[in-house]
Amino acid sequence: MVNHQKFLEGEIRSFIGDLGMARAGIKFLKKKGNKGVIQVNNKSLNEIKTALALIEKENVRTLKVSGMLNKLVDVM
């Protein structure tokens, strides 16, 4: 997950900057196959989703957003 994590962090940072990264409080929690769970501050959710959508090198999509992490288990 480290390579994917570094890649995603770099792409998100290029869109929202260092201050946006600090405000978002991004945590990479789980990875299973080609899916993963990222925890972010709910006030930064739209910025993070936009940054992920703008990634051209990889096929990155938001499948589900939840306020509770255990609700994301069925996605993975």
C-alpha positions in Angstrom: 0.0 0.0 0.0 3.0 2.3 0.4 3.5 2.8 -3.3 -0.2 3.5 -3.9 -0.4 5.7 -0.8 2.6 7.8 -1.8 1.1 8.2 -5.3 -2.3 9.2 -4.0 -0.9 11.6 -1.5 1.2 13.3 -4.2 -1.8 13.6 -6.5 -4.1 15.0 -3.8 -1.4 17.4 -2.6 -0.9 18.8 -6.1 -4.6 19.6 -6.2 -5.3 20.9 -2.7 -1.8 21.8 -1.4 -0.2 21.3 1.9 -2.8 23.3 3.9 -5.6 21.3 2.3 -3.8 18.0 3.2 -3.5 19.1 6.8 -7.2 20.1 7.0 -8.3 16.9 5.4 -6.5 14.7 7.9 -6.1 11.9 5.4 -5.5 8.4 6.7 -5.1 5.3 4.5 -6.8 2.5 6.5 -7.3 -0.6 4.4 -6.3 -2.1 1.1 -7.7 -5.3 -0.4 -6.8 -6.1 -4.0 -7.4 -2.9 -6.0 -9.8 -1.3 -3.5 -8.9 0.8 -0.4 -10.4 2.8 2.4 -9.4 6.4 3.0 -10.5 8.3 6.1 -10.9 12.1 5.6 -12.4 15.0 7.4 -16.0 15.4 6.3 -15.5 19.1 5.6 -12.8 18.2 3.0 -14.7 15.4 1.4 -15.6 17.2 -1.8 -12.1 18.4 -2.4 -10.7 14.9 -1.9 -13.2 13.3 -4.2 -12.4 15.9 -6.9 -8.7 15.4 -6.5 -9.2 11.6 -6.9 -11.4 12.1 -9.9 -8.7 14.2 -11.6 -6.1 11.5 -11.5 -5.4 10.5 -15.1 -2.7 7.9 -14.7 -4.8 5.4 -12.7 -8.4 4.4 -12.7 -9.5 5.9 -9.3 -13.1 6.1 -8.4 -15.1 6.8 -5.2 -17.4 3.8 -4.7 -19.0 4.7 -1.4 -18.9 7.4 1.3 -20.0 6.6 4.8 -19.8 8.2 8.2 -19.1 4.9 9.8 -16.2 2.7 8.8 -17.9 -0.6 9.4 -20.5 0.3 6.7 -17.7 0.2 4.2 -16.9 -3.5 4.7 -19.5 -4.6 2.1 -17.7 -2.5 -0.5 -14.4 -4.4 0.0 
